[in-house]
């Protein structure tokens, strides 16, 4: 569970498993308040990855 703990400057501090993560405020939905439970979805941008590989000439390794 991710809980919006508080705002500090340009960051929202998100608590998960007793750890705090600093997320830019711009990533947080408008109207979110301290104490709200939030959800975060992470996706792979395959087009941007391909462009990065082309521009750097390096191979991106698997994680």
C-alpha positions in Angstrom: 0.0 0.0 0.0 1.3 3.5 -1.0 0.2 6.3 1.3 0.7 10.0 0.5 2.5 11.0 3.7 3.1 14.7 3.0 4.3 17.4 0.6 7.7 19.0 0.9 8.6 21.6 -1.7 8.2 20.2 -5.2 7.9 16.6 -3.9 5.2 14.3 -2.5 6.5 11.9 0.1 5.0 8.5 -0.4 5.3 5.8 2.3 5.5 2.2 1.5 6.5 -0.5 3.9 7.8 2.1 6.4 10.1 3.6 3.7 9.6 7.1 2.3 10.0 7.8 -1.5 10.2 11.3 -3.0 8.0 11.7 -6.1 7.7 14.9 -8.1 4.4 16.6 -7.2 3.6 16.7 -11.0 3.2 12.9 -10.9 0.5 13.0 -8.2 -3.2 13.5 -9.2 -4.7 16.9 -8.5 -6.8 16.8 -5.4 -4.7 14.1 -3.7 -4.3 14.9 0.0 -2.1 13.7 2.8 -3.3 10.3 4.0 -4.7 9.2 0.6 -3.8 5.8 -0.6 -2.5 6.0 -4.1 -1.6 3.6 -7.0 1.4 3.9 -9.3 1.7 2.0 -12.6 5.1 1.6 -14.3 5.3 0.7 -18.0 8.0 0.2 -20.5 8.2 2.7 -23.4 9.4 0.4 -26.1 9.6 3.2 -28.7 11.7 5.5 -26.5 13.9 2.5 -25.6 14.6 1.8 -29.3 15.4 5.4 -30.0 17.8 5.4 -27.0 19.6 2.4 -28.3 19.9 4.0 -31.7 21.1 7.3 -30.4 23.7 6.0 -28.0 24.9 3.1 -30.1 24.9 1.0 -27.0 23.0 -2.2 -26.1 20.6 -1.8 -23.2 21.0 -4.9 -21.1 18.1 -6.9 -19.6 17.3 -6.3 -15.9 
